[in-house]
Structure formats: structure tokens, C-alpha cells
């Protein structure tokens, strides 16, 4: 418990409730409330308590952690015996299935990742509840109520258990400090409190920003440890208790539902499993080949296989990473359009990605101190790759254009590597991280055998991954703006790739809400005009003039039954070239109608300063238009 934790009390009694018992309960609760405690309570008989637990898995879960505080020892022992008989030993499969569903729903609600900017220490991924979940699963399954018992039964390694226990202790201490600091309950490690907590816990860095970074990096490391270790063990236990083989028997493929894959692995449904716990020791190069198999089969790693990969990470030495087969297999993986993100996520969870790309490893759990960044640097990068995957063959209108660009990319491995490396400079804590990242990109390109055009392309994408966004906010009506951007881009291939990496980067910051329809319009406007400029400046200027004339003609046609062409043309002439380029004909028509309605209203009104205001909701585009 932490200082401001909720307290749940069960007043267990024999027979029916009487006035004396009610009065005793009231007096106890009054004292606790006066102390400022948040107390949940129930007054029940033994049969009522057991029946409620049978009917509601939430109550059953709470009673798994029940402790006797005071009162009849005999009644407590009766409760323990009856609870074990009717609630622990019965309905095991149903309860374990519910625990998995409950866990998955909670994880989805908390954002689906450990690495959110403001983690919830209790219910977030890798939080205290993940640790508790393993203990509940262990007790109900009969495999052990403590991590030590789970180690003795082979569900956890002793090192894993020790790391999980240490992580749990750290999170408890952090939560206690959080309660003390804010003077009340709370589980979310907010940006506002991260620096104060780091100072309170004595981090030695020279300033509050570095103290905060150190605290959060350690916190994310512990959250990650609990998430990977406890969830894998809990999942394996649940699978075994609901009819799937456990331990050493899970490695054999002779049971129903399994079929051979290749190279020491087999498929069970959608899950990939290992034929032997020695599969990686027999051939360490399987530590990279397993990810190619996962990609080729479209499968997911089983919980046992994920644990096995993490346990065998020491096999991935520097010499291993230099192996031609490792590099060739890795390039094959990143070359597969639309199938890269989740594979590299699994590689990162196992530690393998950082061994192959040591330039990426320092991003692990690295805090980004920009308010609009929701994730740590490594998680942001993985989400970028997943956003890029989502573009290919997408049916969503806002992604379809990007999908068309991605489909014609001839060097997908260069694009994927550039995305992986685009923020590596942030680990150096310099102001212009893209410049450091470009140095790393050149280093990686040479190591993987890229030369000439490909090396220059990867370096360019990392160095300029923010350039398209910067230029899109400039005055695109000035030909010099387009000329300057075209000089940087140089050719259409670079423009296409820059468009893709920029879109993936922005969408991975905080989801689609960070990529408004207005911003979408600007970047595609810049893209289209730059393509025309790259085709030739004379063609660019001619196309610009044609577009302006075309929009003006559309506006005249839109209002043909309401205003003479001369009135429309006069309005458009006064608005300038940027207006003709940016506004669709339908919007121009609304503007002209509004202007004429304004003057008509003023002629019949004594208040010449009364403005005309019109609102138009555009929910599908994510904004509201206001005409004043």
C-alpha cells in the first residue's frame, strides 16, 4: 500500500446483521474517514462473501489478496478454507480466460505501450497491476502464489524473477513518493511532477531536466521489465491451464493444432514456437532468422518463444552482429513493404535490434521533452514504422495517396533504415539532432554496404526529415520558396521518400490529431508545386497560371445564376493569387455570398458595425470553418 491508497474492508460476520455489529462498523469507518482515508467496505456473512466471489471475478480477485486484520481466528480460517474450495480450486479455466481478457482491455485503454509520456504506475503497461496479475494467475492456476514458487516450477528464470521483484519495489517506492509529493492519491507520473520527484529521490544530475530524464529512463526500464516478464509468464500459464501444453512439452510439435514451419520452429495457429529450448544455442544465427520466419509466415511469437529470445540475447555478440548472414537477413526484413514495423518491435523487445544497429540502442527509454511528443524516442520510431506500414494498400482516403507513393518506392530498405535512424541524434542531447542523425545514417549505410547514390539518399532523408514540414509553413505563393525547396530535394525520388518519412514522423508523434486536414493540404500543395518545379521552371509557372484561371472560372460557374461574371471577377482580383490557389471554388462562392449578404444587411440596419458571422462544421475533415 501507498500512503494515499484506497482501503477495501470486508466485515465478516456470523449469522445475520444486527444493530450492535452495524454500530461497531460505523464507529470504525468514522475514525478512518476522519483520518482522511478513502474506504470501500462491505458487511457480509461467510456464505454471502463466497457467493459474491463466485459470481463476480473482480470480487474474487480482490479476495485473493485478503488479509485478516483482527477478530475471530476461527471465522477467518473458515473463510480461507471455503474460499479455496469454491473460488480457487473451481472455475480455474474461466477465471484465467477472464484475466487475459481483462488484462488486454486494460492495456488497450492505457495506450498499448509502456512508453507513454505520462505513465500510470498502477494500471499502465508494466505497472503494479501487471505484477499483481501474474501473482493472481499463479495462485489460481496452482503454479505458485509467489515469484519464487514460479521459478521453482520453471515458469520464470531466477534472474527474471529478481529483476521483476526489483522493478516492483522501485515502482512502489516511486508511487509512495508521488502520494507524499502531491499530498493525496495519484498514479500518473505527470510531466509537472517528474522533475520534482527526481529531485526528491536524490538523482545527482546537475539540473532538473537531466534529473527528470534519468528518473524517467529508469522508470521506463522497470515498467518494460515487468511488462515483458510478467505478461509472458502469465500468458504461458493461462495457455497451459486452458488446454495447451506447458514447459518442455510446449516445444514439441506432435500435439494437435501444430504444424511445421522451418529451421527449428513450428506454427501453432498464428503463433510461432520453438521445437527445443536449445534452438538458439544450437545455432545463434537463428536469433535473426526467427524474425524473418515470423515475417514470412505472418505469425506472432508465442509467449514462450518471446521469453526464449530475451533469455538468449547474450548470444548476439558484436561478432554475431557483423556476420554477413545477420546483415543480409536484416536487410531482407526491412525491404518488405508493409511488414516491417511489428517485426522490428519484436526485435527491439528482445534486444536484438540494438545489437544490429548500436546507433539505435541509446534511444531506448529516452524521454523527449517536447509537449507534443507522446512517446519515448524508441517507441516513437517504432510507431513511425508502423504508420509507414499502414500506408501501403490502405483503403482510408487520407492514407491512399501516401500508399500510392510507397507502392512505387524502389529502395524500401533505404526508407525503413532512414526512419529507424531519423531521431538517433537525440541521444546526443544536441539542439539539431538531425545533423548528428545524418552522420549515424552514413555510418550505418557504409556498414551495410551501401555506396554512392544509396548512401547519399539515406543520409539526405535523415538530415532533412523535418525540412518538408518547415517549408510547408512558408509562403508557398512565392516561386523562390519552391525553388529553394526543389534545390534541396533535387529529384522526384527524393521528394517522394521525404513525403513518406515526414508523414510517418508527424503521425507517430500523437496520432492523426496532430496531422490536421489543413496541414495535409499544405504539404500536398508543396509536394505538387515542387514536382512541377523539378519538371522545369517554365512548366511550373505555366501550370500555376492555368490553375489560378481554372479556379476563377469554376467560381464564376458556381455563381452564374446569382451574380454577373464581372462581380465575381472583381472580387477574385482583389483577393490575390494565393486566394485563388488555396480556396476551392465552392468556398469562394460562400465568401462572395457572405460579402453581399453583409452589405445587404447593413443597408437595412442602423448598426453599421454589426459583423456577419457564419459557421460551418466539417466533422469529416476535423475542423470548423468560420466566415467573418
C-alpha positions as CSV (number, residue, x, y, z in Angstrom):
1,X,0.0,0.0,0.0
2,X,1.0,3.6,-0.6
3,X,0.2,6.5,1.8
4,X,-3.0,7.6,0.0
5,X,-4.1,4.2,-1.3
6,X,-7.7,3.2,-1.2
7,X,-8.6,0.7,1.6
8,X,-11.2,-2.0,1.0
9,X,-12.6,-3.7,4.1
10,X,-14.8,-6.7,4.5
11,X,-16.5,-7.0,7.8
12,X,-17.1,-10.8,8.0
13,X,-19.7,-11.9,10.5
14,X,-21.6,-14.9,11.6
15,X,-25.4,-15.1,11.2
16,X,-27.4,-12.1,10.1
17,X,-26.5,-8.4,10.6
18,X,-27.5,-7.0,14.0
19,X,-27.6,-3.5,15.4
20,X,-24.5,-4.0,17.6
21,X,-22.4,-5.1,14.6
22,X,-23.7,-2.2,12.5
23,X,-22.7,0.3,15.2
24,X,-19.2,-1.2,15.5
25,X,-18.7,-0.9,11.8
26,X,-19.9,2.7,11.8
27,X,-17.5,3.7,14.5
28,X,-14.6,2.1,12.8
29,X,-15.5,3.8,9.5
30,X,-15.9,7.2,11.1
31,X,-12.4,7.0,12.5
32,X,-10.9,6.0,9.2
33,X,-12.8,8.8,7.3
34,X,-11.7,11.3,9.9
35,X,-8.1,10.3,9.2
36,X,-8.7,11.2,5.5
37,X,-8.7,7.6,4.2
38,X,-10.8,6.6,1.2
39,X,-12.5,3.4,2.4
40,X,-14.6,0.9,0.5
41,X,-16.4,-1.6,2.7
42,X,-18.9,-4.4,2.8
43,X,-20.6,-6.2,5.7
44,X,-21.3,-9.8,4.7
45,X,-21.7,-13.3,6.1
46,X,-19.4,-16.0,5.0
47,X,-21.9,-17.6,2.6
48,X,-22.6,-14.2,1.1
49,X,-18.9,-13.4,0.6
50,X,-18.2,-16.7,-1.1
51,X,-21.3,-16.4,-3.4
52,X,-20.3,-12.9,-4.4
53,X,-16.8,-14.1,-5.3
54,X,-18.2,-16.9,-7.4
55,X,-20.5,-14.5,-9.3
56,X,-18.0,-11.6,-9.9
57,X,-14.4,-12.2,-10.9
58,X,-13.5,-8.7,-9.7
59,X,-14.6,-9.6,-6.1
60,X,-12.8,-12.9,-6.4
61,X,-9.6,-11.1,-7.4
62,X,-9.8,-8.7,-4.5
63,X,-10.3,-11.5,-2.0
64,X,-7.2,-13.3,-3.3
65,X,-5.2,-10.6,-1.5
66,X,-7.4,-10.6,1.6
67,X,-5.6,-10.5,5.0
68,X,-7.0,-10.9,8.5
69,X,-6.7,-7.6,10.5
70,X,-8.5,-8.6,13.7
71,X,-11.4,-10.6,15.0
72,X,-12.2,-14.3,15.1
73,X,-9.4,-16.5,14.0
74,X,-11.8,-19.4,13.6
75,X,-14.1,-17.4,11.2
76,X,-11.0,-16.3,9.2
77,X,-9.8,-19.9,8.9
78,X,-13.3,-21.0,7.8
79,X,-13.3,-18.3,5.1
80,X,-9.8,-19.3,3.8
81,X,-10.9,-23.0,3.5
82,X,-14.2,-22.2,1.9
83,X,-12.7,-19.6,-0.5
84,X,-10.0,-22.0,-1.6
85,X,-12.5,-24.9,-2.1
86,X,-15.1,-22.9,-4.0
87,X,-13.2,-20.0,-5.6
88,X,-9.6,-21.1,-6.0
89,X,-10.0,-24.7,-7.0
90,X,-13.1,-24.3,-9.1
91,X,-13.7,-22.4,-12.3
92,X,-10.0,-22.1,-13.0
93,X,-10.2,-22.0,-16.8
94,X,-13.0,-19.4,-16.8
95,X,-11.2,-17.2,-14.4
96,X,-7.9,-17.4,-16.3
97,X,-9.6,-16.6,-19.6
98,X,-11.2,-13.6,-17.9
99,X,-7.9,-12.4,-16.5
100,X,-6.3,-12.5,-20.0
101,X,-9.3,-10.5,-21.4
102,X,-9.2,-8.0,-18.5
103,X,-5.5,-7.5,-19.0
104,X,-5.8,-6.9,-22.7
105,X,-8.6,-4.4,-22.3
106,X,-6.7,-2.5,-19.6
107,X,-3.6,-2.4,-21.8
108,X,-5.6,-1.1,-24.7
109,X,-7.2,1.6,-22.5
110,X,-3.8,2.7,-21.3
111,X,-2.4,3.3,-24.8
112,X,-1.0,-0.1,-25.7
113,X,2.6,0.7,-24.8
114,X,4.8,1.2,-21.8
115,X,6.5,4.2,-23.3
116,X,3.8,7.0,-22.9
117,X,4.9,10.4,-21.8
118,X,3.0,10.3,-18.5
119,X,2.9,6.6,-17.4
120,X,0.3,5.3,-15.0
121,X,2.3,3.4,-12.3
122,X,-0.6,1.3,-11.2
123,X,-2.7,0.4,-14.3
124,X,-0.4,1.2,-17.2
125,X,1.5,-1.3,-19.1
126,X,4.3,-2.7,-16.9
127,X,2.7,-1.1,-13.8
128,X,1.9,-2.7,-10.5
129,X,-1.2,-4.4,-11.9
130,X,0.9,-6.4,-14.3
131,X,2.9,-7.7,-11.4
132,X,-0.2,-8.4,-9.4
133,X,-1.8,-10.2,-12.4
134,X,1.0,-12.8,-12.5
135,X,0.6,-13.5,-8.8
136,X,-3.2,-13.9,-9.2
137,X,-2.7,-16.2,-12.2
138,X,-0.1,-18.2,-10.4
139,X,-2.3,-18.7,-7.3
140,X,-5.5,-19.6,-9.2
141,X,-3.6,-22.0,-11.5
142,X,-1.9,-23.7,-8.6
143,X,1.5,-22.9,-10.0
144,X,2.6,-20.6,-7.2
145,X,1.5,-17.5,-5.4
146,X,5.0,-16.0,-5.3
147,X,7.6,-15.4,-8.0
148,X,9.9,-17.8,-6.1
149,X,7.4,-20.6,-6.5
150,X,7.0,-19.8,-10.2
151,X,10.8,-20.0,-10.6
152,X,10.9,-23.4,-8.9
153,X,8.2,-24.7,-11.4
154,X,10.1,-23.4,-14.4
155,X,7.8,-20.5,-15.4
156,X,10.4,-17.8,-14.7
157,X,14.2,-17.8,-14.6
158,X,15.7,-16.7,-11.3
159,X,17.2,-13.7,-13.0
160,X,13.9,-12.7,-14.5
161,X,12.2,-13.0,-11.1
162,X,14.8,-11.0,-9.3
163,X,14.6,-8.2,-11.9
164,X,10.8,-8.2,-11.8
165,X,10.8,-8.0,-7.9
166,X,13.3,-5.1,-8.1
167,X,11.2,-3.3,-10.6
168,X,8.1,-3.8,-8.5
169,X,9.9,-2.4,-5.4
170,X,11.1,0.6,-7.4
171,X,7.6,1.4,-8.7
172,X,6.1,1.0,-5.2
173,X,8.7,3.5,-3.8
174,X,8.0,5.9,-6.7
175,X,4.3,5.7,-6.0
176,X,4.8,6.4,-2.3
177,X,6.9,9.5,-3.2
178,X,4.2,10.6,-5.6
179,X,1.5,10.4,-3.0
180,X,3.6,12.3,-0.5
181,X,4.6,15.0,-3.0
182,X,1.1,15.7,-4.2
183,X,-0.5,15.2,-0.8
184,X,-3.0,12.7,-1.9
185,X,-3.8,9.7,-4.2
186,X,-2.5,9.6,-7.7
187,X,-0.9,7.1,-10.1
188,X,0.0,9.1,-13.1
189,X,3.6,10.4,-13.4
190,X,2.7,13.8,-14.9
191,X,5.3,16.0,-16.7
192,X,4.8,18.6,-14.0
193,X,5.8,16.2,-11.2
194,X,8.6,14.3,-12.9
195,X,11.3,16.8,-12.1
196,X,10.1,17.3,-8.5
197,X,10.1,13.6,-8.0
198,X,13.6,13.2,-9.4
199,X,14.9,15.9,-7.0
200,X,13.1,14.3,-4.1
201,X,14.6,10.9,-4.9
202,X,18.1,12.4,-5.0
203,X,19.1,12.0,-8.6
204,X,22.6,13.5,-8.9
205,X,22.4,15.2,-12.3
206,X,23.3,18.9,-12.5
207,X,19.9,20.3,-13.5
208,X,16.2,19.4,-13.1
209,X,15.9,18.4,-16.8
210,X,18.7,15.9,-16.6
211,X,17.4,14.6,-13.3
212,X,14.0,14.1,-14.8
213,X,15.4,12.3,-17.8
214,X,17.4,9.9,-15.6
215,X,14.3,9.2,-13.4
216,X,12.1,8.5,-16.4
217,X,14.6,6.3,-18.2
218,X,14.9,4.2,-15.0
219,X,11.2,4.1,-14.6
220,X,10.6,3.0,-18.2
221,X,13.2,0.3,-17.8
222,X,11.4,-1.1,-14.8
223,X,8.0,-0.8,-16.5
224,X,9.4,-2.6,-19.5
225,X,10.9,-5.4,-17.4
226,X,7.6,-6.1,-15.6
227,X,5.6,-5.9,-18.8
228,X,7.7,-8.3,-20.8
229,X,8.5,-10.8,-17.9
230,X,5.2,-10.9,-16.0
231,X,2.9,-10.8,-19.0
232,X,4.8,-13.6,-20.8
233,X,4.7,-15.8,-17.8
234,X,1.1,-15.1,-17.1
235,X,0.1,-15.8,-20.7
236,X,2.0,-19.1,-20.8
237,X,0.4,-20.3,-17.6
238,X,-3.1,-19.4,-18.9
239,X,-2.5,-21.1,-22.1
240,X,-1.3,-24.3,-20.4
241,X,-4.3,-24.3,-18.0
242,X,-6.8,-23.8,-20.8
243,X,-5.6,-26.9,-22.7
244,X,-2.3,-26.0,-24.2
245,X,1.0,-27.8,-23.2
246,X,3.4,-26.2,-20.8
247,X,7.1,-26.2,-20.1
248,X,9.3,-28.5,-22.1
249,X,6.3,-30.2,-23.7
250,X,5.3,-27.0,-25.5
251,X,8.5,-27.2,-27.6
252,X,7.3,-30.4,-29.3
253,X,5.2,-30.2,-32.4
254,X,3.4,-33.5,-32.2
255,X,0.3,-32.2,-30.5
256,X,-3.0,-31.3,-32.2
257,X,-3.1,-27.9,-33.9
258,X,0.7,-27.6,-34.6
259,X,2.4,-27.8,-38.0
260,X,6.0,-27.5,-39.0
261,X,7.4,-24.2,-40.2
262,X,11.2,-24.4,-40.7
263,X,14.6,-24.1,-39.1
264,X,13.7,-25.4,-35.6
265,X,10.4,-23.6,-35.3
266,X,6.7,-24.6,-35.8
267,X,3.4,-22.9,-36.1
268,X,0.5,-23.4,-33.7
269,X,-2.4,-21.4,-35.1
270,X,-1.0,-17.9,-35.6
271,X,1.8,-18.4,-33.1
272,X,5.4,-19.4,-33.8
273,X,7.0,-21.7,-31.3
274,X,10.4,-23.4,-30.9
275,X,10.9,-27.1,-31.2
276,X,13.5,-27.1,-28.4
277,X,14.6,-24.7,-25.6
278,X,18.2,-25.2,-27.1
279,X,17.1,-23.9,-30.5
280,X,19.2,-20.7,-30.3
281,X,22.2,-22.2,-28.6
282,X,22.3,-24.9,-31.3
283,X,22.6,-22.1,-33.9
284,X,22.9,-18.4,-32.7
285,X,22.1,-17.2,-36.2
286,X,18.5,-18.3,-35.6
287,X,18.3,-15.2,-33.4
288,X,17.9,-13.2,-36.6
289,X,16.4,-15.9,-38.8
290,X,13.4,-16.3,-36.4
291,X,12.3,-12.8,-37.2
292,X,12.4,-13.5,-41.0
293,X,10.3,-16.6,-40.4
294,X,7.8,-14.5,-38.4
295,X,7.6,-12.0,-41.2
296,X,7.3,-14.7,-44.0
297,X,4.7,-16.7,-42.1
298,X,2.7,-13.6,-41.0
299,X,2.7,-15.1,-37.5
300,X,3.3,-13.8,-34.0
301,X,5.9,-15.1,-31.4
302,X,4.3,-17.2,-28.7
303,X,4.9,-16.1,-25.1
304,X,7.4,-19.0,-24.6
305,X,9.4,-18.0,-27.7
306,X,9.5,-14.3,-26.7
307,X,10.9,-15.3,-23.3
308,X,13.4,-17.6,-25.0
309,X,14.6,-14.8,-27.3
310,X,15.2,-12.5,-24.4
311,X,16.9,-15.2,-22.4
312,X,19.3,-15.9,-25.3
313,X,20.2,-12.3,-26.1
314,X,23.8,-12.8,-24.8
315,X,24.3,-14.9,-27.9
316,X,24.0,-11.7,-30.0
317,X,27.6,-10.6,-29.6
318,X,29.4,-7.9,-31.6
319,X,30.9,-10.6,-33.8
320,X,27.4,-12.1,-34.3
321,X,26.1,-8.7,-35.5
322,X,29.0,-8.4,-38.0
323,X,28.0,-11.7,-39.7
324,X,27.1,-11.4,-43.4
325,X,24.0,-13.5,-42.8
326,X,22.8,-11.3,-40.0
327,X,23.1,-8.2,-42.1
328,X,21.6,-9.8,-45.2
329,X,18.7,-11.2,-43.3
330,X,18.1,-7.8,-41.6
331,X,18.1,-6.1,-45.0
332,X,15.6,-8.6,-46.3
333,X,13.3,-7.9,-43.4
334,X,13.4,-4.1,-43.8
335,X,12.9,-4.5,-47.6
336,X,9.4,-6.0,-47.2
337,X,6.9,-3.1,-47.7
338,X,4.1,-3.0,-45.2
339,X,5.6,-5.7,-43.0
340,X,8.4,-4.0,-41.1
341,X,7.1,-2.3,-38.1
342,X,5.9,-5.1,-35.8
343,X,8.9,-7.3,-36.7
344,X,11.3,-4.6,-35.6
345,X,9.2,-4.0,-32.5
346,X,9.7,-7.7,-31.5
347,X,13.4,-7.4,-32.3
348,X,13.7,-4.4,-30.0
349,X,11.8,-6.1,-27.2
350,X,14.3,-8.9,-27.4
351,X,17.3,-6.6,-27.5
352,X,18.3,-7.8,-31.0
353,X,17.6,-4.5,-32.9
354,X,20.0,-2.5,-30.7
355,X,22.8,-5.1,-31.3
356,X,22.4,-4.9,-35.1
357,X,22.0,-1.1,-35.0
358,X,24.0,0.1,-32.0
359,X,23.2,3.7,-33.2
360,X,19.6,3.0,-32.3
361,X,20.2,1.4,-28.9
362,X,20.7,4.7,-26.9
363,X,17.1,5.8,-27.9
364,X,15.8,3.0,-25.6
365,X,13.5,4.6,-22.9
366,X,14.9,8.1,-23.9
367,X,12.5,10.8,-22.8
368,X,11.5,13.5,-25.3
369,X,10.9,16.8,-23.6
370,X,8.5,18.2,-26.2
371,X,4.9,18.6,-25.1
372,X,3.5,17.2,-28.4
373,X,5.6,14.0,-28.2
374,X,3.6,11.3,-26.5
375,X,6.2,8.6,-26.6
376,X,9.8,7.9,-25.7
377,X,12.2,8.2,-28.7
378,X,12.4,4.4,-29.4
379,X,8.7,3.9,-29.2
380,X,8.1,7.0,-31.4
381,X,10.4,5.4,-34.0
382,X,8.7,2.1,-33.9
383,X,5.3,3.8,-34.3
384,X,6.7,5.7,-37.3
385,X,7.5,2.3,-39.0
386,X,4.0,1.1,-38.2
387,X,2.5,4.2,-39.6
388,X,4.5,3.7,-42.8
389,X,3.3,0.0,-43.0
390,X,-0.3,1.2,-42.6
391,X,0.0,3.4,-45.7
392,X,0.5,0.5,-48.1
393,X,-2.7,-0.6,-49.7
394,X,-4.7,1.5,-47.3
395,X,-8.4,2.0,-48.1
396,X,-8.6,5.1,-46.0
397,X,-8.9,8.3,-48.1
398,X,-6.3,10.2,-46.2
399,X,-3.7,7.4,-46.5
400,X,-4.4,6.3,-50.0
401,X,-2.2,9.0,-51.6
402,X,0.7,8.0,-49.4
403,X,0.1,4.4,-50.2
404,X,0.5,5.2,-53.9
405,X,3.8,6.9,-53.3
406,X,5.0,3.9,-51.1
407,X,4.0,1.4,-53.7
408,X,6.4,2.9,-56.3
409,X,9.4,3.2,-53.9
410,X,12.3,1.2,-55.4
411,X,14.5,1.2,-52.3
412,X,12.2,0.4,-49.4
413,X,15.2,-0.7,-47.3
414,X,16.7,2.8,-47.5
415,X,13.4,4.3,-46.4
416,X,13.0,1.9,-43.5
417,X,16.6,2.5,-42.3
418,X,16.2,6.2,-42.6
419,X,13.0,6.0,-40.4
420,X,14.9,3.9,-37.9
421,X,17.7,6.4,-37.7
422,X,15.9,9.7,-38.1
423,X,15.9,10.5,-34.4
424,X,19.2,8.8,-33.3
425,X,20.8,12.2,-32.9
426,X,18.5,13.0,-29.9
427,X,20.6,10.6,-27.8
428,X,23.4,13.2,-28.0
429,X,21.1,15.8,-26.5
430,X,22.1,18.4,-29.1
431,X,19.8,21.1,-30.5
432,X,20.0,20.0,-34.1
433,X,19.6,16.2,-33.8
434,X,19.1,15.7,-37.5
435,X,22.7,16.6,-38.2
436,X,24.0,14.0,-35.8
437,X,21.5,11.5,-37.1
438,X,22.8,12.1,-40.7
439,X,26.3,11.2,-39.5
440,X,24.9,8.0,-38.0
441,X,23.0,7.3,-41.2
442,X,26.1,7.5,-43.3
443,X,27.9,5.2,-40.8
444,X,25.2,2.6,-41.0
445,X,24.9,2.8,-44.8
446,X,28.6,2.1,-45.2
447,X,28.4,-0.8,-42.7
448,X,25.6,-2.4,-44.7
449,X,27.5,-2.0,-48.0
450,X,25.6,1.0,-49.4
451,X,27.7,3.3,-51.6
452,X,27.2,6.3,-53.9
453,X,23.5,7.1,-54.6
454,X,22.0,4.9,-51.9
455,X,24.4,6.2,-49.2
456,X,23.6,9.8,-50.2
457,X,19.9,9.1,-50.2
458,X,19.8,7.6,-46.7
459,X,21.9,10.5,-45.3
460,X,19.6,13.0,-47.1
461,X,16.4,11.6,-45.7
462,X,17.7,11.6,-42.1
463,X,19.3,15.1,-42.4
464,X,16.1,16.6,-44.0
465,X,13.3,14.6,-42.3
466,X,12.0,17.9,-40.9
467,X,12.5,20.1,-43.9
468,X,9.3,19.4,-45.8
469,X,7.3,20.3,-42.7
470,X,9.3,23.5,-42.2
471,X,8.8,24.6,-45.9
472,X,5.1,23.8,-45.8
473,X,4.6,26.6,-43.3
474,X,6.3,29.2,-45.5
475,X,4.6,31.3,-48.2
476,X,4.1,28.8,-51.0
477,X,2.9,31.5,-53.4
478,X,6.5,32.8,-53.7
479,X,8.2,30.9,-56.5
480,X,11.5,31.4,-54.6
481,X,10.2,29.2,-51.8
482,X,9.5,26.4,-54.2
483,X,12.8,26.9,-56.0
484,X,14.7,26.7,-52.6
485,X,12.9,23.5,-51.7
486,X,13.5,22.0,-55.1
487,X,17.2,22.8,-54.9
488,X,17.3,20.8,-51.6
489,X,15.3,17.8,-52.9
490,X,16.9,17.7,-56.3
491,X,14.8,14.9,-57.9
492,X,11.3,13.3,-57.7
493,X,12.5,10.1,-55.9
494,X,13.9,12.1,-53.0
495,X,10.7,14.2,-52.9
496,X,8.5,11.0,-52.7
497,X,10.6,9.5,-49.9
498,X,10.8,12.7,-48.0
499,X,7.0,13.0,-48.2
500,X,6.7,9.5,-46.7
501,X,9.2,9.8,-43.9
502,X,7.7,13.2,-42.9
503,X,4.1,11.9,-42.9
504,X,5.1,8.9,-40.8
505,X,7.0,11.0,-38.4
506,X,4.3,13.5,-37.7
507,X,1.5,10.9,-37.5
508,X,3.6,9.0,-34.9
509,X,4.0,12.0,-32.6
510,X,0.5,11.9,-31.2
511,X,-1.7,10.2,-33.8
512,X,-3.8,11.7,-36.5
513,X,-5.0,14.6,-34.4
514,X,-1.6,16.1,-34.9
515,X,-2.0,16.0,-38.7
516,X,-4.9,18.2,-39.5
517,X,-6.6,18.5,-42.8
518,X,-5.2,22.0,-43.2
519,X,-1.6,20.7,-42.7
520,X,-2.4,17.9,-45.1
521,X,-3.4,20.5,-47.7
522,X,-0.2,22.5,-47.2
523,X,2.2,19.5,-47.6
524,X,0.5,18.2,-50.7
525,X,0.4,21.7,-52.1
526,X,4.2,21.9,-51.5
527,X,4.6,18.5,-53.0
528,X,2.7,19.2,-56.1
529,X,4.3,22.5,-56.8
530,X,7.8,21.1,-56.2
531,X,7.2,18.3,-58.7
532,X,6.2,20.9,-61.3
533,X,9.3,22.9,-60.4
534,X,11.5,19.8,-60.8
535,X,10.0,19.2,-64.2
536,X,11.1,22.7,-65.3
537,X,10.6,26.3,-64.1
538,X,8.8,27.4,-67.3
539,X,6.3,24.5,-66.9
540,X,5.9,25.4,-63.3
541,X,4.9,29.0,-63.9
542,X,2.6,28.0,-66.8
543,X,0.8,25.4,-64.6
544,X,0.5,27.9,-61.8
545,X,-1.2,30.4,-64.0
546,X,-3.5,27.7,-65.5
547,X,-4.5,26.6,-62.0
548,X,-5.5,30.2,-61.0
549,X,-7.5,30.7,-64.1
550,X,-9.2,27.4,-63.7
551,X,-10.3,28.1,-60.2
552,X,-11.6,31.5,-61.2
553,X,-13.6,30.0,-64.0
554,X,-15.1,27.4,-61.5
555,X,-16.1,30.2,-59.1
556,X,-17.8,32.1,-61.9
557,X,-19.7,29.0,-63.0
558,X,-20.7,28.2,-59.4
559,X,-22.3,31.7,-59.0
560,X,-23.6,32.0,-62.6
561,X,-27.3,32.2,-61.5
562,X,-26.7,34.6,-58.7
563,X,-24.1,37.2,-59.8
564,X,-22.8,38.6,-63.1
565,X,-19.3,37.3,-64.0
566,X,-17.9,40.8,-63.6
567,X,-18.9,40.9,-59.9
568,X,-17.2,37.6,-59.2
569,X,-14.1,38.5,-61.2
570,X,-13.8,41.8,-59.4
571,X,-13.9,40.0,-56.0
572,X,-11.3,37.5,-57.1
573,X,-9.0,40.2,-58.5
574,X,-8.9,41.9,-55.1
575,X,-8.1,38.7,-53.2
576,X,-4.7,37.9,-54.7
577,X,-3.0,34.9,-56.2
578,X,-2.7,32.9,-53.0
579,X,-6.5,33.1,-52.5
580,X,-7.1,31.6,-56.0
581,X,-4.7,28.8,-55.3
582,X,-5.8,27.8,-51.8
583,X,-9.6,28.1,-52.0
584,X,-11.8,25.6,-53.7
585,X,-14.5,27.2,-56.0
586,X,-17.3,26.2,-53.5
587,X,-15.6,28.1,-50.7
588,X,-15.0,31.2,-52.9
589,X,-18.7,31.1,-53.7
590,X,-19.6,31.1,-49.9
591,X,-17.3,34.0,-49.4
592,X,-18.9,36.1,-52.1
593,X,-22.4,35.3,-50.9
594,X,-21.4,36.3,-47.4
595,X,-19.9,39.6,-48.5
596,X,-23.0,40.6,-50.5
597,X,-25.3,39.4,-47.6
598,X,-23.2,41.6,-45.2
599,X,-23.8,44.7,-47.3
600,X,-27.4,43.9,-47.8
601,X,-27.9,43.6,-44.0
602,X,-26.1,46.8,-43.3
603,X,-28.2,48.8,-45.8
604,X,-31.3,47.9,-43.7
605,X,-29.7,48.3,-40.3
606,X,-28.8,51.3,-38.1
607,X,-25.8,49.4,-36.8
608,X,-23.1,49.7,-39.5
609,X,-20.5,47.9,-37.3
610,X,-22.5,44.7,-36.7
611,X,-20.4,41.9,-38.3
612,X,-21.8,38.9,-40.2
613,X,-20.6,35.6,-38.8
614,X,-21.2,32.2,-40.4
615,X,-20.2,28.8,-39.0
616,X,-19.9,25.6,-41.0
617,X,-19.0,22.3,-39.3
618,X,-16.7,19.9,-41.2
619,X,-16.5,16.9,-38.9
620,X,-15.0,14.6,-41.6
621,X,-12.1,17.0,-42.1
622,X,-11.7,17.6,-38.3
623,X,-12.4,21.4,-38.3
624,X,-15.0,24.1,-38.3
625,X,-15.0,27.0,-40.8
626,X,-15.8,30.5,-39.6
627,X,-16.5,33.3,-42.1
628,X,-16.5,36.9,-40.6
